[in-house]
Amino acid sequence: MQLMPPLKVFLKKHRTIYTIRKYNMTCAEVDIDGLICRRIPLGRILSKEALEPYVKESGFETIDAWWTKIKEINPRIKEFWLYKVEIKE
């Protein structure tokens, strides 16, 4: 699983991060820069407002910054999937 460099730093510091993907995946172990993490699906996201409860642990300063990056990377996608990623102990 890939994360942008600043988000990798956030994950390493906080051990948990919420991330958005354009596809629905199951719970699994994933490798992020040599760290074994658990990817936990939390559901479908259809709007920026649905991300509000997760923004503090997203690695972004604001919901607008997070949503702007999501739409920049995936301009045509209308439905996204939210995941909690946590470093396994």
PDB file of N, CA, C and O in Angstrom:
ATOM      1  N   MET A   1       0.850  -1.169   0.000  1.00  0.00           N
ATOM      2  CA  MET A   1       0.000   0.000   0.000  1.00  0.00           C
ATOM      3  C   MET A   1       0.891   1.225   0.000  1.00  0.00           C
ATOM      4  O   MET A   1       1.885   1.270   0.725  1.00  0.00           O
ATOM      5  N   GLN A   2       0.554   2.201  -0.791  1.00  0.00           N
ATOM      6  CA  GLN A   2       1.377   3.394  -0.882  1.00  0.00           C
ATOM      7  C   GLN A   2       0.722   4.584  -0.184  1.00  0.00           C
ATOM      8  O   GLN A   2      -0.498   4.749  -0.200  1.00  0.00           O
ATOM      9  N   LEU A   3       1.562   5.396   0.420  1.00  0.00           N
ATOM     10  CA  LEU A   3       1.155   6.664   1.014  1.00  0.00           C
ATOM     11  C   LEU A   3       2.128   7.729   0.539  1.00  0.00           C
ATOM     12  O   LEU A   3       3.288   7.435   0.249  1.00  0.00           O
ATOM     13  N   MET A   4       1.655   8.972   0.459  1.00  0.00           N
ATOM     14  CA  MET A   4       2.548  10.083   0.128  1.00  0.00           C
ATOM     15  C   MET A   4       3.560  10.243   1.263  1.00  0.00           C
ATOM     16  O   MET A   4       3.237   9.945   2.414  1.00  0.00           O
ATOM     17  N   PRO A   5       4.777  10.708   0.965  1.00  0.00           N
ATOM     18  CA  PRO A   5       5.820  10.807   2.005  1.00  0.00           C
ATOM     19  C   PRO A   5       5.380  11.481   3.305  1.00  0.00           C
ATOM     20  O   PRO A   5       5.677  10.940   4.370  1.00  0.00           O
ATOM     21  N   PRO A   6       4.687  12.630   3.288  1.00  0.00           N
ATOM     22  CA  PRO A   6       4.290  13.222   4.580  1.00  0.00           C
ATOM     23  C   PRO A   6       3.318  12.340   5.369  1.00  0.00           C
ATOM     24  O   PRO A   6       3.286  12.385   6.599  1.00  0.00           O
ATOM     25  N   LEU A   7       2.537  11.551   4.659  1.00  0.00           N
ATOM     26  CA  LEU A   7       1.590  10.668   5.340  1.00  0.00           C
ATOM     27  C   LEU A   7       2.293   9.457   5.939  1.00  0.00           C
ATOM     28  O   LEU A   7       1.844   8.920   6.952  1.00  0.00           O
ATOM     29  N   LYS A   8       3.380   9.025   5.331  1.00  0.00           N
ATOM     30  CA  LYS A   8       4.189   7.954   5.917  1.00  0.00           C
ATOM     31  C   LYS A   8       4.788   8.421   7.242  1.00  0.00           C
ATOM     32  O   LYS A   8       4.820   7.673   8.219  1.00  0.00           O
ATOM     33  N   VAL A   9       5.260   9.660   7.261  1.00  0.00           N
ATOM     34  CA  VAL A   9       5.818  10.235   8.489  1.00  0.00           C
ATOM     35  C   VAL A   9       4.738  10.280   9.572  1.00  0.00           C
ATOM     36  O   VAL A   9       4.989   9.925  10.724  1.00  0.00           O
ATOM     37  N   PHE A  10       3.538  10.718   9.196  1.00  0.00           N
ATOM     38  CA  PHE A  10       2.422  10.784  10.140  1.00  0.00           C
ATOM     39  C   PHE A  10       2.122   9.391  10.702  1.00  0.00           C
ATOM     40  O   PHE A  10       1.963   9.232  11.912  1.00  0.00           O
ATOM     41  N   LEU A  11       2.046   8.393   9.836  1.00  0.00           N
ATOM     42  CA  LEU A  11       1.773   7.021  10.274  1.00  0.00           C
ATOM     43  C   LEU A  11       2.846   6.530  11.244  1.00  0.00           C
ATOM     44  O   LEU A  11       2.530   5.943  12.279  1.00  0.00           O
ATOM     45  N   LYS A  12       4.088   6.767  10.915  1.00  0.00           N
ATOM     46  CA  LYS A  12       5.171   6.303  11.787  1.00  0.00           C
ATOM     47  C   LYS A  12       5.121   6.976  13.158  1.00  0.00           C
ATOM     48  O   LYS A  12       5.416   6.349  14.176  1.00  0.00           O
ATOM     49  N   LYS A  13       4.750   8.242  13.177  1.00  0.00           N
ATOM     50  CA  LYS A  13       4.689   8.992  14.442  1.00  0.00           C
ATOM     51  C   LYS A  13       3.470   8.600  15.280  1.00  0.00           C
ATOM     52  O   LYS A  13       3.579   8.419  16.492  1.00  0.00           O
ATOM     53  N   HIS A  14       2.313   8.469  14.634  1.00  0.00           N
ATOM     54  CA  HIS A  14       1.055   8.251  15.359  1.00  0.00           C
ATOM     55  C   HIS A  14       0.574   6.800  15.362  1.00  0.00           C
ATOM     56  O   HIS A  14      -0.332   6.436  16.111  1.00  0.00           O
ATOM     57  N   ARG A  15       1.195   5.978  14.512  1.00  0.00           N
ATOM     58  CA  ARG A  15       0.910   4.549  14.422  1.00  0.00           C
ATOM     59  C   ARG A  15      -0.449   4.215  13.821  1.00  0.00           C
ATOM     60  O   ARG A  15      -0.780   3.041  13.658  1.00  0.00           O
ATOM     61  N   THR A  16      -1.232   5.224  13.494  1.00  0.00           N
ATOM     62  CA  THR A  16      -2.552   5.060  12.874  1.00  0.00           C
ATOM     63  C   THR A  16      -2.773   6.208  11.904  1.00  0.00           C
ATOM     64  O   THR A  16      -2.344   7.336  12.147  1.00  0.00           O
ATOM     65  N   ILE A  17      -3.453   5.903  10.797  1.00  0.00           N
ATOM     66  CA  ILE A  17      -3.831   6.946   9.854  1.00  0.00           C
ATOM     67  C   ILE A  17      -5.106   6.505   9.143  1.00  0.00           C
ATOM     68  O   ILE A  17      -5.323   5.316   8.913  1.00  0.00           O
ATOM     69  N   TYR A  18      -5.939   7.475   8.800  1.00  0.00           N
ATOM     70  CA  TYR A  18      -7.109   7.207   7.963  1.00  0.00           C
ATOM     71  C   TYR A  18      -6.748   7.607   6.545  1.00  0.00           C
ATOM     72  O   TYR A  18      -6.149   8.657   6.316  1.00  0.00           O
ATOM     73  N   THR A  19      -7.120   6.757   5.591  1.00  0.00           N
ATOM     74  CA  THR A  19      -6.773   7.010   4.200  1.00  0.00           C
ATOM     75  C   THR A  19      -7.947   6.658   3.293  1.00  0.00           C
ATOM     76  O   THR A  19      -8.801   5.842   3.638  1.00  0.00           O
ATOM     77  N   ILE A  20      -7.966   7.283   2.151  1.00  0.00           N
ATOM     78  CA  ILE A  20      -9.027   7.094   1.162  1.00  0.00           C
ATOM     79  C   ILE A  20      -8.455   6.367  -0.046  1.00  0.00           C
ATOM     80  O   ILE A  20      -7.323   6.620  -0.459  1.00  0.00           O
ATOM     81  N   ARG A  21      -9.238   5.475  -0.599  1.00  0.00           N
ATOM     82  CA  ARG A  21      -8.876   4.779  -1.832  1.00  0.00           C
ATOM     83  C   ARG A  21     -10.081   4.796  -2.767  1.00  0.00           C
ATOM     84  O   ARG A  21     -11.216   4.987  -2.332  1.00  0.00           O
ATOM     85  N   LYS A  22      -9.824   4.598  -4.035  1.00  0.00           N
ATOM     86  CA  LYS A  22     -10.919   4.601  -5.004  1.00  0.00           C
ATOM     87  C   LYS A  22     -11.516   3.215  -5.209  1.00  0.00           C
ATOM     88  O   LYS A  22     -12.390   3.032  -6.057  1.00  0.00           O
ATOM     89  N   TYR A  23     -11.054   2.247  -4.442  1.00  0.00           N
ATOM     90  CA  TYR A  23     -11.541   0.883  -4.587  1.00  0.00           C
ATOM     91  C   TYR A  23     -11.831   0.289  -3.213  1.00  0.00           C
ATOM     92  O   TYR A  23     -11.243   0.694  -2.210  1.00  0.00           O
ATOM     93  N   ASN A  24     -12.736  -0.664  -3.183  1.00  0.00           N
ATOM     94  CA  ASN A  24     -13.142  -1.331  -1.954  1.00  0.00           C
ATOM     95  C   ASN A  24     -12.290  -2.591  -1.770  1.00  0.00           C
ATOM     96  O   ASN A  24     -12.245  -3.455  -2.646  1.00  0.00           O
ATOM     97  N   MET A  25     -11.628  -2.679  -0.637  1.00  0.00           N
ATOM     98  CA  MET A  25     -10.759  -3.830  -0.351  1.00  0.00           C
ATOM     99  C   MET A  25     -11.144  -4.430   0.995  1.00  0.00           C
ATOM    100  O   MET A  25     -11.817  -3.791   1.804  1.00  0.00           O
ATOM    101  N   THR A  26     -10.717  -5.638   1.216  1.00  0.00           N
ATOM    102  CA  THR A  26     -10.991  -6.305   2.489  1.00  0.00           C
ATOM    103  C   THR A  26      -9.912  -5.945   3.511  1.00  0.00           C
ATOM    104  O   THR A  26      -8.893  -5.336   3.186  1.00  0.00           O
ATOM    105  N   CYS A  27     -10.167  -6.336   4.734  1.00  0.00           N
ATOM    106  CA  CYS A  27      -9.181  -6.174   5.796  1.00  0.00           C
ATOM    107  C   CYS A  27      -7.977  -7.055   5.456  1.00  0.00           C
ATOM    108  O   CYS A  27      -8.131  -8.207   5.053  1.00  0.00           O
ATOM    109  N   ALA A  28      -6.799  -6.505   5.622  1.00  0.00           N
ATOM    110  CA  ALA A  28      -5.604  -7.266   5.262  1.00  0.00           C
ATOM    111  C   ALA A  28      -4.377  -6.664   5.931  1.00  0.00           C
ATOM    112  O   ALA A  28      -4.403  -5.537   6.424  1.00  0.00           O
ATOM    113  N   GLU A  29      -3.322  -7.435   5.935  1.00  0.00           N
ATOM    114  CA  GLU A  29      -2.022  -6.906   6.326  1.00  0.00           C
ATOM    115  C   GLU A  29      -1.383  -6.323   5.077  1.00  0.00           C
ATOM    116  O   GLU A  29      -1.423  -6.928   4.005  1.00  0.00           O
ATOM    117  N   VAL A  30      -0.792  -5.140   5.224  1.00  0.00           N
ATOM    118  CA  VAL A  30      -0.133  -4.471   4.108  1.00  0.00           C
ATOM    119  C   VAL A  30       1.242  -3.990   4.548  1.00  0.00           C
ATOM    120  O   VAL A  30       1.480  -3.746   5.731  1.00  0.00           O
ATOM    121  N   ASP A  31       2.125  -3.860   3.600  1.00  0.00           N
ATOM    122  CA  ASP A  31       3.483  -3.372   3.860  1.00  0.00           C
ATOM    123  C   ASP A  31       3.567  -1.918   3.425  1.00  0.00           C
ATOM    124  O   ASP A  31       3.269  -1.585   2.278  1.00  0.00           O
ATOM    125  N   ILE A  32       3.973  -1.062   4.339  1.00  0.00           N
ATOM    126  CA  ILE A  32       4.203   0.348   4.035  1.00  0.00           C
ATOM    127  C   ILE A  32       5.611   0.674   4.493  1.00  0.00           C
ATOM    128  O   ILE A  32       5.871   0.802   5.690  1.00  0.00           O
ATOM    129  N   ASP A  33       6.512   0.806   3.545  1.00  0.00           N
ATOM    130  CA  ASP A  33       7.920   1.090   3.837  1.00  0.00           C
ATOM    131  C   ASP A  33       8.527   0.125   4.850  1.00  0.00           C
ATOM    132  O   ASP A  33       9.274   0.538   5.738  1.00  0.00           O
ATOM    133  N   GLY A  34       8.210  -1.147   4.718  1.00  0.00           N
ATOM    134  CA  GLY A  34       8.772  -2.146   5.615  1.00  0.00           C
ATOM    135  C   GLY A  34       8.013  -2.323   6.918  1.00  0.00           C
ATOM    136  O   GLY A  34       8.353  -3.196   7.717  1.00  0.00           O
ATOM    137  N   LEU A  35       6.993  -1.511   7.143  1.00  0.00           N
ATOM    138  CA  LEU A  35       6.160  -1.657   8.338  1.00  0.00           C
ATOM    139  C   LEU A  35       4.965  -2.532   7.998  1.00  0.00           C
ATOM    140  O   LEU A  35       4.280  -2.285   7.006  1.00  0.00           O
ATOM    141  N   ILE A  36       4.712  -3.530   8.791  1.00  0.00           N
ATOM    142  CA  ILE A  36       3.532  -4.361   8.589  1.00  0.00           C
ATOM    143  C   ILE A  36       2.359  -3.677   9.288  1.00  0.00           C
ATOM    144  O   ILE A  36       2.376  -3.441  10.496  1.00  0.00           O
ATOM    145  N   CYS A  37       1.347  -3.370   8.492  1.00  0.00           N
ATOM    146  CA  CYS A  37       0.191  -2.637   8.991  1.00  0.00           C
ATOM    147  C   CYS A  37      -1.083  -3.416   8.722  1.00  0.00           C
ATOM    148  O   CYS A  37      -1.127  -4.278   7.845  1.00  0.00           O
ATOM    149  N   ARG A  38      -2.102  -3.107   9.478  1.00  0.00           N
ATOM    150  CA  ARG A  38      -3.421  -3.683   9.259  1.00  0.00           C
ATOM    151  C   ARG A  38      -4.280  -2.627   8.570  1.00  0.00           C
ATOM    152  O   ARG A  38      -4.388  -1.496   9.044  1.00  0.00           O
ATOM    153  N   ARG A  39      -4.893  -3.007   7.444  1.00  0.00           N
ATOM    154  CA  ARG A  39      -5.796  -2.118   6.705  1.00  0.00           C
ATOM    155  C   ARG A  39      -7.219  -2.558   7.026  1.00  0.00           C
ATOM    156  O   ARG A  39      -7.613  -3.688   6.740  1.00  0.00           O
ATOM    157  N   ILE A  40      -7.984  -1.645   7.627  1.00  0.00           N
ATOM    158  CA  ILE A  40      -9.339  -1.961   8.071  1.00  0.00           C
ATOM    159  C   ILE A  40     -10.332  -1.113   7.280  1.00  0.00           C
ATOM    160  O   ILE A  40     -10.307   0.114   7.384  1.00  0.00           O
ATOM    161  N   PRO A  41     -11.205  -1.743   6.490  1.00  0.00           N
ATOM    162  CA  PRO A  41     -12.185  -0.971   5.727  1.00  0.00           C
ATOM    163  C   PRO A  41     -13.266  -0.409   6.648  1.00  0.00           C
ATOM    164  O   PRO A  41     -13.783  -1.106   7.520  1.00  0.00           O
ATOM    165  N   LEU A  42     -13.598   0.873   6.435  1.00  0.00           N
ATOM    166  CA  LEU A  42     -14.614   1.526   7.263  1.00  0.00           C
ATOM    167  C   LEU A  42     -15.861   1.911   6.488  1.00  0.00           C
ATOM    168  O   LEU A  42     -16.881   2.252   7.087  1.00  0.00           O
ATOM    169  N   GLY A  43     -15.795   1.861   5.166  1.00  0.00           N
ATOM    170  CA  GLY A  43     -17.008   2.149   4.402  1.00  0.00           C
ATOM    171  C   GLY A  43     -16.809   3.134   3.274  1.00  0.00           C
ATOM    172  O   GLY A  43     -15.725   3.674   3.051  1.00  0.00           O
ATOM    173  N   ARG A  44     -17.905   3.339   2.577  1.00  0.00           N
ATOM    174  CA  ARG A  44     -17.931   4.197   1.396  1.00  0.00           C
ATOM    175  C   ARG A  44     -18.069   5.660   1.793  1.00  0.00           C
ATOM    176  O   ARG A  44     -18.782   5.998   2.738  1.00  0.00           O
ATOM    177  N   ILE A  45     -17.378   6.514   1.060  1.00  0.00           N
ATOM    178  CA  ILE A  45     -17.417   7.957   1.284  1.00  0.00           C
ATOM    179  C   ILE A  45     -17.930   8.621   0.014  1.00  0.00           C
ATOM    180  O   ILE A  45     -17.381   8.423  -1.070  1.00  0.00           O
ATOM    181  N   LEU A  46     -18.994   9.413   0.162  1.00  0.00           N
ATOM    182  CA  LEU A  46     -19.580  10.092  -0.990  1.00  0.00           C
ATOM    183  C   LEU A  46     -19.427  11.605  -0.932  1.00  0.00           C
ATOM    184  O   LEU A  46     -19.701  12.300  -1.910  1.00  0.00           O
ATOM    185  N   SER A  47     -18.988  12.117   0.225  1.00  0.00           N
ATOM    186  CA  SER A  47     -18.872  13.577   0.357  1.00  0.00           C
ATOM    187  C   SER A  47     -17.726  13.949   1.289  1.00  0.00           C
ATOM    188  O   SER A  47     -17.277  13.151   2.112  1.00  0.00           O
ATOM    189  N   LYS A  48     -17.281  15.155   1.135  1.00  0.00           N
ATOM    190  CA  LYS A  48     -16.228  15.695   1.992  1.00  0.00           C
ATOM    191  C   LYS A  48     -16.663  15.692   3.456  1.00  0.00           C
ATOM    192  O   LYS A  48     -15.864  15.386   4.340  1.00  0.00           O
ATOM    193  N   GLU A  49     -17.905  16.027   3.711  1.00  0.00           N
ATOM    194  CA  GLU A  49     -18.410  16.125   5.080  1.00  0.00           C
ATOM    195  C   GLU A  49     -18.333  14.788   5.819  1.00  0.00           C
ATOM    196  O   GLU A  49     -18.187  14.762   7.041  1.00  0.00           O
ATOM    197  N   ALA A  50     -18.429  13.695   5.093  1.00  0.00           N
ATOM    198  CA  ALA A  50     -18.356  12.369   5.727  1.00  0.00           C
ATOM    199  C   ALA A  50     -16.982  12.091   6.327  1.00  0.00           C
ATOM    200  O   ALA A  50     -16.840  11.199   7.164  1.00  0.00           O
ATOM    201  N   LEU A  51     -15.978  12.844   5.909  1.00  0.00           N
ATOM    202  CA  LEU A  51     -14.616  12.649   6.408  1.00  0.00           C
ATOM    203  C   LEU A  51     -14.326  13.417   7.698  1.00  0.00           C
ATOM    204  O   LEU A  51     -13.294  13.198   8.333  1.00  0.00           O
ATOM    205  N   GLU A  52     -15.212  14.294   8.075  1.00  0.00           N
ATOM    206  CA  GLU A  52     -14.977  15.177   9.228  1.00  0.00           C
ATOM    207  C   GLU A  52     -14.498  14.434  10.484  1.00  0.00           C
ATOM    208  O   GLU A  52     -13.553  14.902  11.119  1.00  0.00           O
ATOM    209  N   PRO A  53     -15.096  13.310  10.869  1.00  0.00           N
ATOM    210  CA  PRO A  53     -14.645  12.637  12.094  1.00  0.00           C
ATOM    211  C   PRO A  53     -13.223  12.064  12.014  1.00  0.00           C
ATOM    212  O   PRO A  53     -12.646  11.702  13.039  1.00  0.00           O
ATOM    213  N   TYR A  54     -12.663  11.981  10.816  1.00  0.00           N
ATOM    214  CA  TYR A  54     -11.379  11.305  10.617  1.00  0.00           C
ATOM    215  C   TYR A  54     -10.225  12.240  10.281  1.00  0.00           C
ATOM    216  O   TYR A  54      -9.074  11.805  10.232  1.00  0.00           O
ATOM    217  N   VAL A  55     -10.510  13.501  10.053  1.00  0.00           N
ATOM    218  CA  VAL A  55      -9.482  14.415   9.533  1.00  0.00           C
ATOM    219  C   VAL A  55      -8.294  14.567  10.479  1.00  0.00           C
ATOM    220  O   VAL A  55      -7.163  14.698  10.012  1.00  0.00           O
ATOM    221  N   LYS A  56      -8.513  14.554  11.777  1.00  0.00           N
ATOM    222  CA  LYS A  56      -7.402  14.734  12.729  1.00  0.00           C
ATOM    223  C   LYS A  56      -6.371  13.625  12.645  1.00  0.00           C
ATOM    224  O   LYS A  56      -5.210  13.823  13.003  1.00  0.00           O
ATOM    225  N   GLU A  57      -6.788  12.462  12.174  1.00  0.00           N
ATOM    226  CA  GLU A  57      -5.857  11.336  12.058  1.00  0.00           C
ATOM    227  C   GLU A  57      -5.612  10.959  10.590  1.00  0.00           C
ATOM    228  O   GLU A  57      -5.291   9.813  10.275  1.00  0.00           O
ATOM    229  N   SER A  58      -5.770  11.944   9.707  1.00  0.00           N
ATOM    230  CA  SER A  58      -5.565  11.706   8.275  1.00  0.00           C
ATOM    231  C   SER A  58      -4.186  12.128   7.791  1.00  0.00           C
ATOM    232  O   SER A  58      -3.749  11.733   6.710  1.00  0.00           O
ATOM    233  N   GLY A  59      -3.509  12.930   8.596  1.00  0.00           N
ATOM    234  CA  GLY A  59      -2.236  13.479   8.151  1.00  0.00           C
ATOM    235  C   GLY A  59      -2.392  14.819   7.448  1.00  0.00           C
ATOM    236  O   GLY A  59      -1.404  15.420   7.024  1.00  0.00           O
ATOM    237  N   PHE A  60      -3.627  15.289   7.321  1.00  0.00           N
ATOM    238  CA  PHE A  60      -3.899  16.591   6.706  1.00  0.00           C
ATOM    239  C   PHE A  60      -4.342  17.575   7.783  1.00  0.00           C
ATOM    240  O   PHE A  60      -4.939  17.188   8.787  1.00  0.00           O
ATOM    241  N   GLU A  61      -4.043  18.848   7.561  1.00  0.00           N
ATOM    242  CA  GLU A  61      -4.383  19.877   8.549  1.00  0.00           C
ATOM    243  C   GLU A  61      -5.885  20.163   8.597  1.00  0.00           C
ATOM    244  O   GLU A  61      -6.442  20.413   9.666  1.00  0.00           O
ATOM    245  N   THR A  62      -6.542  20.123   7.418  1.00  0.00           N
ATOM    246  CA  THR A  62      -7.965  20.457   7.349  1.00  0.00           C
ATOM    247  C   THR A  62      -8.689  19.481   6.432  1.00  0.00           C
ATOM    248  O   THR A  62      -8.075  18.794   5.616  1.00  0.00           O
ATOM    249  N   ILE A  63      -9.993  19.438   6.587  1.00  0.00           N
ATOM    250  CA  ILE A  63     -10.791  18.603   5.706  1.00  0.00           C
ATOM    251  C   ILE A  63     -10.702  19.100   4.261  1.00  0.00           C
ATOM    252  O   ILE A  63     -10.705  18.300   3.325  1.00  0.00           O
ATOM    253  N   ASP A  64     -10.624  20.426   4.083  1.00  0.00           N
ATOM    254  CA  ASP A  64     -10.505  20.976   2.726  1.00  0.00           C
ATOM    255  C   ASP A  64      -9.203  20.548   2.061  1.00  0.00           C
ATOM    256  O   ASP A  64      -9.188  20.225   0.874  1.00  0.00           O
ATOM    257  N   ALA A  65      -8.120  20.544   2.815  1.00  0.00           N
ATOM    258  CA  ALA A  65      -6.829  20.118   2.255  1.00  0.00           C
ATOM    259  C   ALA A  65      -6.887  18.643   1.866  1.00  0.00           C
ATOM    260  O   ALA A  65      -6.376  18.257   0.815  1.00  0.00           O
ATOM    261  N   TRP A  66      -7.496  17.833   2.697  1.00  0.00           N
ATOM    262  CA  TRP A  66      -7.613  16.400   2.418  1.00  0.00           C
ATOM    263  C   TRP A  66      -8.469  16.165   1.173  1.00  0.00           C
ATOM    264  O   TRP A  66      -8.074  15.425   0.272  1.00  0.00           O
ATOM    265  N   TRP A  67      -9.646  16.801   1.129  1.00  0.00           N
ATOM    266  CA  TRP A  67     -10.562  16.622   0.004  1.00  0.00           C
ATOM    267  C   TRP A  67      -9.948  17.141  -1.300  1.00  0.00           C
ATOM    268  O   TRP A  67     -10.118  16.526  -2.352  1.00  0.00           O
ATOM    269  N   THR A  68      -9.239  18.265  -1.233  1.00  0.00           N
ATOM    270  CA  THR A  68      -8.573  18.806  -2.426  1.00  0.00           C
ATOM    271  C   THR A  68      -7.570  17.798  -2.977  1.00  0.00           C
ATOM    272  O   THR A  68      -7.519  17.586  -4.188  1.00  0.00           O
ATOM    273  N   LYS A  69      -6.780  17.180  -2.121  1.00  0.00           N
ATOM    274  CA  LYS A  69      -5.789  16.182  -2.562  1.00  0.00           C
ATOM    275  C   LYS A  69      -6.491  14.949  -3.139  1.00  0.00           C
ATOM    276  O   LYS A  69      -6.052  14.406  -4.153  1.00  0.00           O
ATOM    277  N   ILE A  70      -7.563  14.511  -2.509  1.00  0.00           N
ATOM    278  CA  ILE A  70      -8.319  13.361  -3.018  1.00  0.00           C
ATOM    279  C   ILE A  70      -8.808  13.642  -4.432  1.00  0.00           C
ATOM    280  O   ILE A  70      -8.633  12.816  -5.328  1.00  0.00           O
ATOM    281  N   LYS A  71      -9.420  14.800  -4.634  1.00  0.00           N
ATOM    282  CA  LYS A  71      -9.976  15.142  -5.942  1.00  0.00           C
ATOM    283  C   LYS A  71      -8.887  15.440  -6.972  1.00  0.00           C
ATOM    284  O   LYS A  71      -9.093  15.237  -8.168  1.00  0.00           O
ATOM    285  N   GLU A  72      -7.742  15.916  -6.518  1.00  0.00           N
ATOM    286  CA  GLU A  72      -6.610  16.160  -7.415  1.00  0.00           C
ATOM    287  C   GLU A  72      -6.084  14.835  -7.984  1.00  0.00           C
ATOM    288  O   GLU A  72      -5.768  14.742  -9.170  1.00  0.00           O
ATOM    289  N   ILE A  73      -5.997  13.843  -7.147  1.00  0.00           N
ATOM    290  CA  ILE A  73      -5.481  12.534  -7.566  1.00  0.00           C
ATOM    291  C   ILE A  73      -6.526  11.756  -8.365  1.00  0.00           C
ATOM    292  O   ILE A  73      -6.185  11.020  -9.291  1.00  0.00           O
ATOM    293  N   ASN A  74      -7.799  11.924  -8.002  1.00  0.00           N
ATOM    294  CA  ASN A  74      -8.894  11.164  -8.624  1.00  0.00           C
ATOM    295  C   ASN A  74     -10.023  12.090  -9.064  1.00  0.00           C
ATOM    296  O   ASN A  74     -11.107  12.043  -8.482  1.00  0.00           O
ATOM    297  N   PRO A  75      -9.803  12.923 -10.064  1.00  0.00           N
ATOM    298  CA  PRO A  75     -10.801  13.949 -10.398  1.00  0.00           C
ATOM    299  C   PRO A  75     -12.148  13.419 -10.894  1.00  0.00           C
ATOM    300  O   PRO A  75     -13.162  14.098 -10.738  1.00  0.00           O
ATOM    301  N   ARG A  76     -12.183  12.257 -11.470  1.00  0.00           N
ATOM    302  CA  ARG A  76     -13.443  11.748 -12.037  1.00  0.00           C
ATOM    303  C   ARG A  76     -14.195  10.787 -11.126  1.00  0.00           C
ATOM    304  O   ARG A  76     -15.339  10.427 -11.406  1.00  0.00           O
ATOM    305  N   ILE A  77     -13.569  10.380 -10.057  1.00  0.00           N
ATOM    306  CA  ILE A  77     -14.180   9.402  -9.161  1.00  0.00           C
ATOM    307  C   ILE A  77     -15.184  10.111  -8.250  1.00  0.00           C
ATOM    308  O   ILE A  77     -14.895  11.183  -7.719  1.00  0.00           O
ATOM    309  N   LYS A  78     -16.351   9.518  -8.072  1.00  0.00           N
ATOM    310  CA  LYS A  78     -17.399  10.112  -7.234  1.00  0.00           C
ATOM    311  C   LYS A  78     -17.585   9.365  -5.904  1.00  0.00           C
ATOM    312  O   LYS A  78     -18.194   9.886  -4.970  1.00  0.00           O
ATOM    313  N   GLU A  79     -17.061   8.161  -5.834  1.00  0.00           N
ATOM    314  CA  GLU A  79     -17.232   7.330  -4.646  1.00  0.00           C
ATOM    315  C   GLU A  79     -15.854   6.835  -4.203  1.00  0.00           C
ATOM    316  O   GLU A  79     -15.059   6.358  -5.014  1.00  0.00           O
ATOM    317  N   PHE A  80     -15.592   6.958  -2.915  1.00  0.00           N
ATOM    318  CA  PHE A  80     -14.309   6.555  -2.357  1.00  0.00           C
ATOM    319  C   PHE A  80     -14.546   5.611  -1.196  1.00  0.00           C
ATOM    320  O   PHE A  80     -15.669   5.455  -0.718  1.00  0.00           O
ATOM    321  N   TRP A  81     -13.455   4.976  -0.748  1.00  0.00           N
ATOM    322  CA  TRP A  81     -13.536   4.042   0.367  1.00  0.00           C
ATOM    323  C   TRP A  81     -12.547   4.466   1.446  1.00  0.00           C
ATOM    324  O   TRP A  81     -11.387   4.764   1.161  1.00  0.00           O
ATOM    325  N   LEU A  82     -13.015   4.487   2.665  1.00  0.00           N
ATOM    326  CA  LEU A  82     -12.215   4.928   3.812  1.00  0.00           C
ATOM    327  C   LEU A  82     -11.626   3.711   4.523  1.00  0.00           C
ATOM    328  O   LEU A  82     -12.296   2.698   4.724  1.00  0.00           O
ATOM    329  N   TYR A  83     -10.354   3.844   4.896  1.00  0.00           N
ATOM    330  CA  TYR A  83      -9.656   2.782   5.619  1.00  0.00           C
ATOM    331  C   TYR A  83      -8.914   3.356   6.810  1.00  0.00           C
ATOM    332  O   TYR A  83      -8.398   4.473   6.762  1.00  0.00           O
ATOM    333  N   LYS A  84      -8.869   2.588   7.862  1.00  0.00           N
ATOM    334  CA  LYS A  84      -7.990   2.871   8.979  1.00  0.00           C
ATOM    335  C   LYS A  84      -6.790   1.970   8.792  1.00  0.00           C
ATOM    336  O   LYS A  84      -6.942   0.763   8.602  1.00  0.00           O
ATOM    337  N   VAL A  85      -5.603   2.539   8.844  1.00  0.00           N
ATOM    338  CA  VAL A  85      -4.379   1.768   8.730  1.00  0.00           C
ATOM    339  C   VAL A  85      -3.607   1.949  10.023  1.00  0.00           C
ATOM    340  O   VAL A  85      -3.349   3.072  10.455  1.00  0.00           O
ATOM    341  N   GLU A  86      -3.243   0.838  10.633  1.00  0.00           N
ATOM    342  CA  GLU A  86      -2.514   0.917  11.898  1.00  0.00           C
ATOM    343  C   GLU A  86      -1.324  -0.038  11.859  1.00  0.00           C
ATOM    344  O   GLU A  86      -1.405  -1.148  11.332  1.00  0.00           O
ATOM    345  N   ILE A  87      -0.234   0.425  12.427  1.00  0.00           N
ATOM    346  CA  ILE A  87       0.968  -0.400  12.509  1.00  0.00           C
ATOM    347  C   ILE A  87       0.698  -1.524  13.493  1.00  0.00           C
ATOM    348  O   ILE A  87       0.222  -1.287  14.604  1.00  0.00           O
ATOM    349  N   LYS A  88       1.001  -2.738  13.088  1.00  0.00           N
ATOM    350  CA  LYS A  88       0.820  -3.877  13.994  1.00  0.00           C
ATOM    351  C   LYS A  88       1.907  -3.862  15.057  1.00  0.00           C
ATOM    352  O   LYS A  88       3.054  -3.504  14.789  1.00  0.00           O
ATOM    353  N   GLU A  89       1.537  -4.244  16.231  1.00  0.00           N
ATOM    354  CA  GLU A  89       2.485  -4.275  17.364  1.00  0.00           C
ATOM    355  C   GLU A  89       3.462  -5.406  17.207  1.00  0.00           C
ATOM    356  O   GLU A  89       4.333  -5.593  18.057  1.00  0.00           O
TER     357      GLU A  89
END
